Amino acid sequence: MNLREMHCEPVLAGTEPLNKEKIQVYMEQLPVEWRVYDNKRLTREFPFENFQRGMAFAQEIARLAEEEQHHPLVCVSFPKVEVELSTHDIGGLSRNDFIMAAKIDEL
């Protein structure tokens, strides 16, 4: 199933974060602009022509995060919006991070 069609599910504390192989499988479903750092953080920068558009995009991310109950770090600093995803309860990446990344790309 396509990541954009999936929904985030609760991740229990103590669940193992994704390993490198599984991360690579999910990365193949995202645009190349997404980057993984330390197998713990998934990040991307989105350029915007003005601050107001960047803020509107951040608000759309907030709406989506509430719907999915998975909340990224979002930093608006003209001329870009930086997004970072991680599943803090497990200290690394979960499928939810990749689902959110795919959905954010649709915005």
C-alpha positions as CSV (number, residue, x, y, z in Angstrom):
1,M,0.0,0.0,0.0
2,N,1.1,3.5,-0.8
3,L,2.3,5.5,2.2
4,R,0.0,8.4,1.4
5,E,-3.0,6.1,1.7
6,M,-2.0,4.8,5.1
7,H,-2.7,6.4,8.5
8,C,-0.5,6.7,11.5
9,E,-1.0,4.3,14.3
10,P,0.0,4.5,18.0
11,V,3.5,3.3,18.6
12,L,4.1,1.8,22.0
13,A,7.1,2.8,24.1
14,G,9.6,0.0,23.9
15,T,8.9,-0.8,20.2
16,E,12.1,-1.1,18.3
17,P,12.8,1.7,15.8
18,L,13.1,0.8,12.1
19,N,16.4,-0.7,11.1
20,K,18.5,0.6,8.1
21,E,17.0,-1.9,5.7
22,K,13.4,-1.0,6.5
23,I,14.3,2.7,6.4
24,Q,15.7,2.2,2.9
25,V,12.5,0.5,1.7
26,Y,10.4,3.4,2.9
27,M,12.9,6.0,1.6
28,E,12.4,4.6,-1.9
29,Q,8.8,5.8,-1.7
30,L,9.7,9.4,-0.9
31,P,11.1,12.2,-3.0
32,V,14.9,12.4,-2.9
33,E,14.8,15.7,-1.0
34,W,14.0,13.8,2.2
35,R,17.1,12.9,4.2
36,V,17.7,10.5,7.1
37,Y,20.2,11.4,9.8
38,D,21.6,8.9,12.3
39,N,18.7,6.5,11.5
40,K,16.7,8.6,13.9
41,R,15.5,11.7,12.1
42,L,13.8,12.3,8.7
43,T,14.1,15.8,7.4
44,R,13.3,18.0,4.4
45,E,13.4,21.7,3.5
46,F,10.6,23.3,1.5
47,P,11.5,26.6,-0.2
48,F,8.9,29.4,-0.4
49,E,8.8,32.7,-2.2
50,N,7.6,34.6,0.8
51,F,7.1,34.2,4.5
52,Q,3.3,34.2,4.3
53,R,3.2,31.2,2.0
54,G,5.7,29.4,4.3
55,M,3.4,30.1,7.3
56,A,0.4,28.8,5.4
57,F,2.2,25.6,4.6
58,A,3.2,25.2,8.3
59,Q,-0.5,25.6,9.2
60,E,-1.4,22.8,6.8
61,I,1.2,20.6,8.3
62,A,-0.3,21.3,11.8
63,R,-3.8,20.4,10.6
64,L,-2.5,17.1,9.1
65,A,-0.5,16.3,12.2
66,E,-3.6,16.7,14.4
67,E,-5.6,14.4,12.0
68,E,-2.8,11.8,12.1
69,Q,-1.8,12.3,15.8
70,H,1.8,12.4,14.8
71,H,3.5,15.7,15.2
72,P,6.7,16.9,13.4
73,L,9.1,19.6,14.3
74,V,8.3,22.5,11.9
75,C,10.6,25.6,11.6
76,V,9.5,28.5,9.5
77,S,12.4,30.8,8.5
78,F,12.1,32.7,5.3
79,P,12.7,31.6,2.6
80,K,12.1,28.0,3.8
81,V,10.1,25.6,6.0
82,E,12.1,22.9,7.7
83,V,10.3,19.7,8.7
84,E,11.8,17.0,11.0
85,L,10.1,13.7,11.8
86,S,11.0,11.2,14.5
87,T,9.1,8.9,16.8
88,H,10.4,10.2,20.2
89,D,8.8,7.4,22.2
90,I,11.0,4.8,20.6
91,G,14.1,7.0,20.0
92,G,14.1,6.6,16.2
93,L,12.0,6.3,13.1
94,S,8.8,4.4,12.7
95,R,6.5,3.9,9.8
96,N,4.5,6.9,11.0
97,D,7.3,9.2,10.2
98,F,7.3,8.0,6.5
99,I,3.5,8.2,6.3
100,M,3.7,11.8,7.5
101,A,6.5,12.7,5.1
102,A,4.5,11.3,2.1
103,K,1.4,13.2,3.2
104,I,3.3,16.4,3.8
105,D,4.6,16.1,0.2
106,E,1.0,16.1,-1.0
107,L,0.2,19.4,0.6
